[in-house]
């Protein structure tokens, strides 16, 4: 466990320094105008899913006074009062929340504001908007923000905007950020992100001073600078944090300093990296005090610095991990799966064999992959029944079992795949396993209560990350597999691209979205829809693929009929082996980009050829599945933006099929473009799934 008392003593030692730094007497610690420290919960986005309440407790014990939300609500997504009670229990305030503009649209405004008002959250900060990336459109964005500022003011709330690198591109005074600042009221929060401002080559302290009183909340985030010694930890990244703190003190009007951690160096866990940045921040505070108001707090600067540099203790398991790492330098610790262990509540790396060897003594009952009690779903290659191959996104293995422990054995061919392991149906706290290359056993759970349990293993990643051979499970000595649960009677198959695969759906709103660890097909709109309909799912999708043109060296025509999802290969799927009731086709996003915008396909197809290409694929699916209800979807990326011709191509194709083939069981659904320019994040996937689920229920009476 963390040595919380030591951490709190360090925080108590530094808090007076923080108060003095901002010119606040020590007795004013409870004042609402006192700048306080908060943590952006995106910093611990994976670890918090495993133990939401426990993570909030640990955050509080590190010394944070508040948290900023970015979609992480744990089991309280529809229960703001319950979430407020947990915050109150831990002495935490809601420093703010990152939202997207569609959440504040007229149809969602009341629900969104009621949720956050119940939390006591007054600061709603728009996390990103594509218009903010250019000066040409940032004035339009500023107009929307100004209107929302007035609307929220009536509720005692404030709107804000958060920058990324594009907002800071251009000459000082002429960046999109300047346009937004100059065309919004002073009451609107200009939430600077230090890391992104520095990435754009701008001085965050200068921008705090440029717009005095408007940095009510600010993200203190480290980004590694050039040079071998730079580390993305506050105080080790090369940034001038002391000058920034002086600017915040003198000109910011800052109420919350919000620590955000997006990078986790040297195999460190997420909360562990936060701890390190917090320690660096506190050290910078003491340096500011040494040059400004050392006498005001009546403490010798040398003694204060010693307190500010007090090391935070970590759990014995983490020390054991670091010690073992030194003796096993060939092991790559870049993973963050969480061990489901009732005896150990801290982060462990399931990918490390040395750790497993010390914890698998209880798992002695080996169950082969061919056991009849294991239930598989997806296009899985059973050429070797004892070594089935999982390659498609959302391929799954499920079972019921008894016993106090569970481990799984995987033989991954690339070392790039990630898996969810959901225990007892608790999909809000999955174990996430990064599969290392080769055959390895991963401990998933120990110390389980007596009685019946269940597991569901799902492949988060897709064919481009390679294939994985499932080699079975290991249970405790007295454990056994039980009769499987009945399969869903309904079946649904999706043919799609990166949107369907869930690329980037767990990535930061302001970050890149091509990392395998932030791809989670289980939370794709497709998988959410299948669960809402209680339907077994096949996800036949590949990032970058199109009907006429692709970002990969093959199109859907080369790919749709494969048994194996790794590239363009000669394997063949037996379509008679599994027949869906509903087929959803969500393709043409990549065609719209490569053909409609980049003009990469030459000679370029005209409108009629684009419609005909889409019709041809839909008719092929109809030939394979004569009785299925086919839904031709598109979105929610920019292929469905206002004025785009691509929804029209899809609709024209479907209308012609309905007339020419007298096929009434084909229809269209379009997911609107929200203005967010990257791959959909979880909130968009949920919105798309809700729309699609309602449509299918209406059409089929499900």
C-alpha positions, -999 to 999 in steps of 0.1 A, spaced: 0 0 0 11 36 -4 26 52 27 -3 77 29 8 93 62 42 102 48 25 116 17 1 137 37 29 150 59 47 162 27 16 178 14 9 196 48 45 209 46 41 223 11 5 236 13 15 266 34 41 273 7 15 272 -20 -8 295 0 21 319 5 31 317 -31 -3 331 -41 -3 357 -13 -29 339 8 -25 337 46 -22 302 60 -55 306 79 -72 312 46 -67 276 34 -104 270 30 -111 301 10 -127 295 -24 -103 320 -40 -72 301 -28 -55 283 -58 -57 246 -51 -42 215 -66 -63 191 -87 -56 161 -108 -70 157 -143 -85 121 -141 -74 113 -176 -39 110 -161 -50 77 -145 -76 67 -170 -67 30 -170 -60 25 -134 -91 43 -122 -113 19 -142 -102 -10 -120 -110 6 -87 -127 40 -91 -135 47 -54 -101 35 -43 -83 57 -69 -101 88 -57 -91 79 -21 -54 75 -32 -55 108 -51 -68 126 -20 -41 111 1 -14 123 -23 -25 158 -13 -48 169 -42 -78 190 -32 -98 183 -63 -102 164 -96 -111 175 -131 -133 150 -150 -129 140 -186 -155 113 -189 -143 91 -161 -172 85 -138 -168 48 -129 -200 33 -116 -216 68 -111 -221 77 -148 -258 82 -142 -256 90 -105 -240 124 -99 -253 125 -63 -235 92 -56 -203 106 -72 -206 138 -51 -208 117 -20 -176 98 -29 -159 132 -35 -171 145 -2 -160 114 16 -124 120 4 -124 158 8 -122 164 -29 -139 191 -50 -148 191 -86 -123 215 -101 -140 213 -135 -148 190 -163 -138 186 -199 -168 185 -223 -174 187 -260 -197 213 -275 -224 188 -286 -229 180 -249 -240 216 -244 -262 217 -275 -298 226 -268 -311 190 -266 -284 180 -241 -278 213 -222 -301 206 -193 -290 171 -187 -253 181 -189 -255 211 -166 -278 193 -141 -252 165 -138 -223 188 -132 -242 212 -109 -250 182 -87 -213 176 -85 -207 211 -75 -188 217 -107 -189 253 -120 -162 251 -147 -170 234 -180 -141 235 -203 -144 226 -240 -116 201 -245 -112 205 -283 -129 219 -314 -114 216 -349 -123 253 -355 -98 262 -329 -69 250 -350 -71 278 -375 -74 316 -373 -99 315 -401 -125 296 -380 -115 304 -344 -136 336 -344 -167 314 -352 -158 291 -323 -153 322 -301 -188 333 -309 -202 299 -298 -182 301 -266 -193 336 -258 -230 326 -262 -225 296 -239 -207 319 -214 -238 340 -210 -261 310 -209 -240 292 -182 -236 324 -162 -273 323 -154 -266 289 -137 -236 301 -118 -213 282 -141 -185 292 -165 -174 280 -199 -137 275 -208 -115 264 -237 -85 242 -236 -56 246 -260 -36 221 -279 -6 228 -302 -26 241 -332 -42 269 -312 -8 283 -304 6 282 -340 14 316 -355 29 349 -344 22 360 -308 -10 380 -309 -21 363 -341 -26 327 -331 -60 310 -330 -57 312 -292 -54 350 -294 -84 352 -316 -104 331 -291 -92 352 -262 -99 385 -279 -135 376 -289 -147 360 -257 -157 377 -224 -132 380 -195 -154 355 -175 -144 327 -199 -116 304 -187 -86 303 -210 -73 270 -198 -37 268 -210 -21 234 -213 16 239 -206 28 209 -225 9 218 -257 19 255 -255 55 245 -252 51 220 -281 40 249 -303 71 269 -294 53 294 -273 60 306 -237 31 297 -214 41 323 -188 40 350 -213 5 340 -224 -7 340 -188 5 376 -185 -9 385 -219 -45 378 -207 -44 386 -170 -70 371 -148 -82 346 -173 -62 316 -164 -87 305 -138 -76 269 -143 -44 257 -159 -31 223 -169 4 217 -156 16 189 -179 51 180 -188 62 171 -224 97 159 -230 120 185 -246 148 178 -269 178 161 -253 185 127 -238 179 138 -202 144 152 -207 117 132 -191 79 140 -192 78 146 -155 73 181 -140 108 193 -130 126 169 -153 113 181 -187 134 212 -192 105 236 -188 108 268 -166 82 259 -140 93 286 -115 88 314 -140 54 300 -149 44 298 -112 55 335 -108 33 344 -137 3 325 -123 8 341 -90 11 377 -103 -13 377 -133 -33 344 -137 -62 348 -114 -58 311 -110 -81 291 -88 -69 256 -97 -36 242 -108 -45 210 -125 -18 184 -129 -21 163 -160 0 133 -169 -2 118 -204 32 100 -206 45 74 -182 82 70 -186 105 42 -176 77 16 -171 62 38 -143 25 33 -135 0 61 -141 -5 72 -105 32 67 -98 40 91 -127 15 116 -112 33 113 -79 66 121 -95 52 152 -113 35 164 -81 69 161 -63 85 181 -91 58 208 -89 62 212 -51 100 215 -56 94 243 -81 72 260 -56 99 262 -30 123 277 -56 99 304 -63 95 311 -26 133 312 -21 134 342 -45 102 359 -34 88 354 0 111 332 21 105 351 52 67 352 49 63 316 60 90 318 87 108 287 75 144 283 64 146 277 27 169 248 30 146 230 54 116 238 32 132 224 1 141 193 20 104 188 28 93 195 -7 117 169 -20 105 143 4 102 111 -16 68 94 -19 69 58 -9 54 32 -31 41 -3 -25 64 -32 -19 52 -48 -51 64 -18 -71 99 -19 -54 100 -56 -61 91 -49 -98 119 -23 -100 144 -46 -84 135 -74 -108 136 -51 -137 172 -43 -130 181 -79 -131 160 -85 -163 168 -56 -186 156 -75 -216 120 -72 -204 100 -43 -218 77 -29 -191 56 -7 -213 22 -20 -202 -4 -11 -177 -27 -41 -171 -42 -43 -136 -40 -74 -115 -74 -84 -101 -61 -94 -67 -81 -89 -35 -49 -91 -15 -28 -66 -35 -45 -34 -46 -17 -17 -65 -7 -17 -102 12 -48 -114 26 -56 -148 9 -88 -160 33 -90 -188 64 -98 -167 72 -135 -163 92 -129 -131 62 -114 -114 40 -143 -126 63 -170 -114 60 -156 -78 22 -156 -79 10 -186 -99 17 -213 -73 -20 -215 -66 -30 -220 -103 -25 -257 -109 -55 -269 -128 -47 -264 -165 -76 -263 -189 -68 -267 -227 -82 -243 -253 -102 -273 -267 -123 -277 -236 -160 -280 -244 -169 -255 -217 -151 -226 -234 -174 -205 -255 -158 -187 -285 -172 -158 -306 -159 -142 -338 -141 -155 -368 -116 -178 -351 -93 -203 -368 -98 -237 -352 -75 -256 -376 -58 -267 -344 -85 -271 -317 -60 -269 -289 -45 -237 -304 -72 -215 -319 -61 -183 -335 -77 -149 -326 -70 -122 -351 -102 -101 -355 -112 -73 -332 -136 -83 -304 -129 -120 -309 -137 -135 -275 -135 -165 -252 -159 -169 -223 -165 -194 -195 -180 -200 -161 -157 -215 -135 -150 -221 -98 -118 -216 -79 -99 -188 -62 -76 -179 -91 -74 -175 -129 -46 -172 -154 -46 -172 -192 -20 -184 -216 -15 -166 -249 10 -171 -277 12 -137 -294 30 -135 -327 38 -98 -326 38 -86 -290 15 -57 -300 -19 -70 -290 -40 -60 -260 -69 -80 -244 -97 -73 -219 -104 -98 -193 -138 -91 -177 -145 -110 -145 -180 -117 -132 -195 -93 -158 -178 -62 -143 -169 -45 -176 -162 -12 -158 -131 -26 -143 -115 -50 -168 -81 -65 -165 -61 -52 -194 -34 -76 -207 -7 -66 -231 3 -98 -248 41 -101 -250 56 -119 -280 57 -157 -275 39 -181 -253 33 -166 -218 9 -171 -189 -7 -140 -173 -22 -140 -139 -56 -124 -140 -72 -130 -105 -64 -145 -72 -81 -145 -38 -115 -149 -54 -144 -158 -31 -157 -193 -32 -185 -201 -56 -192 -195 -93 -174 -170 -114 -172 -160 -150 -147 -145 -174 -148 -130 -208 -116 -124 -228 -119 -100 -257 -93 -89 -282 -91 -51 -280 -69 -47 -310 -73 -58 -346 -56 -77 -374 -29 -50 -380 -15 -58 -345 -12 -95 -355 -27 -127 -344 -27 -144 -310 -30 -181 -303 -52 -189 -272 -37 -219 -253 -61 -222 -224 -65 -212 -188 -52 -222 -154 -74 -224 -123 -67 -231 -87 -62 -267 -75 -99 -270 -67 -111 -250 -97 -131 -263 -127 -150 -250 -157 -188 -251 -155 -215 -254 -181 -213 -223 -203 -241 -197 -204 -266 -198 -232 -254 -180 -264 -274 -150 -275 -301 -160 -300 -296 -129 -321 -265 -123 -343 -251 -91 -358 -220 -86 -380 -203 -53 -388 -181 -46 -419 -161 -15 -412 -129 5 -408 -111 21 -379 -143 36 -366 -158 2 -362 -125 -13 -348 -125 15 -321 -92 31 -331 -82 58 -306 -115 56 -287 -96 56 -253 -71 82 -264 -69 117 -249 -92 141 -266 -62 162 -274 -38 134 -282 -28 111 -310 -52 82 -317 -31 55 -334 -17 38 -303 -26 1 -299 -31 4 -262 -58 31 -267 -78 10 -291 -106 -9 -275 -130 -27 -297 -152 -37 -267 -162 0 -264 -166 5 -301 -202 16 -311 -205 -18 -328 -198 -38 -296 -220 -15 -275 -248 -19 -300 -245 -57 -300 -246 -58 -261 -276 -35 -261 -294 -58 -285 -282 -90 -267 -267 -102 -300 -236 -122 -307 -211 -101 -326 -187 -106 -355 -166 -75 -361 -151 -77 -396 -132 -45 -397 -97 -30 -405 -84 4 -399 -77 24 -430 -98 2 -453 -122 14 -480 -143 0 -509 -125 17 -537 -93 31 -520 -76 23 -487 -48 36 -465 -37 -1 -463 -25 -20 -495 -59 -37 -500 -96 -29 -501 -126 -45 -485 -129 -67 -515 -96 -84 -506 -105 -87 -470 -142 -93 -462 -140 -131 -468 -109 -139 -449 -107 -163 -419 -76 -145 -406 -76 -107 -402 -38 -102 -406 -34 -83 -439 -44 -96 -473 -40 -134 -471 -54 -166 -487 -74 -178 -457 -112 -182 -463 -141 -178 -440 -170 -202 -443 -200 -179 -445 -224 -209 -439 -208 -215 -405 -224 -184 -389 -253 -163 -403 -262 -129 -389 -297 -115 -385 -284 -80 -390 -255 -67 -410 -241 -32 -405 -218 -18 -432 -199 13 -422 -175 20 -450 -165 49 -473 -148 72 -447 -114 63 -461 -128 66 -497 -141 100 -489 -106 111 -477 -84 94 -503 -107 102 -533 -128 131 -523 -101 152 -505 -67 139 -515 -76 126 -550 -53 96 -547 -72 73 -569 -67 80 -606 -85 80 -628 -108 94 -602 -143 77 -600 -172 100 -608 -204 101 -588 -220 73 -606 -190 50 -602 -189 57 -565 -225 48 -561 -220 17 -582 -190 5 -562 -210 8 -530 -240 -10 -545 -218 -39 -556 -205 -45 -521 -240 -43 -506 -253 -68 -532 -224 -92 -524 -234 -91 -487 -270 -97 -497 -259 -127 -518 -241 -142 -488 -269 -134 -463 -303 -135 -481 -324 -131 -450 -303 -105 -430 -315 -70 -424 -287 -48 -439 -280 -13 -424 -258 9 -445 -242 33 -421 -217 61 -424 -200 83 -397 -192 98 -374 -160 112 -389 -160 139 -415 -175 119 -443 -209 129 -428 -200 166 -423 -224 192 -436 -222 194 -474 -204 161 -478 -216 141 -509 -208 107 -494 -240 101 -474 -258 109 -507 -238 81 -525 -248 56 -498 -284 67 -499 -286 66 -537 -271 31 -537 -296 19 -511 -326 35 -529 -316 19 -561 -312 -16 -545 -347 -12 -529 -362 -4 -562 -342 -25 -587 -340 -56 -565 -372 -51 -546 -352 -54 -515 -371 -39 -485 -346 -52 -459 -319 -27 -466 -318 8 -450 -295 37 -440 -283 52 -408 -259 82 -406 -239 92 -376 -235 130 -376 -201 146 -376 -197 164 -343 -169 187 -355 -143 166 -338 -116 160 -363 -99 128 -350 -112 93 -345 -143 91 -324 -137 89 -286 -159 70 -262 -186 96 -260 -191 96 -297 -192 58 -298 -219 58 -272 -239 83 -291 -236 63 -323 -245 31 -306 -276 47 -291 -287 59 -325 -281 25 -342 -296 5 -314 -328 25 -315 -330 22 -352 -326 -16 -352 -351 -21 -324 -376 0 -343 -371 -18 -376 -370 -54 -362 -391 -51 -331 -362 -63 -309 
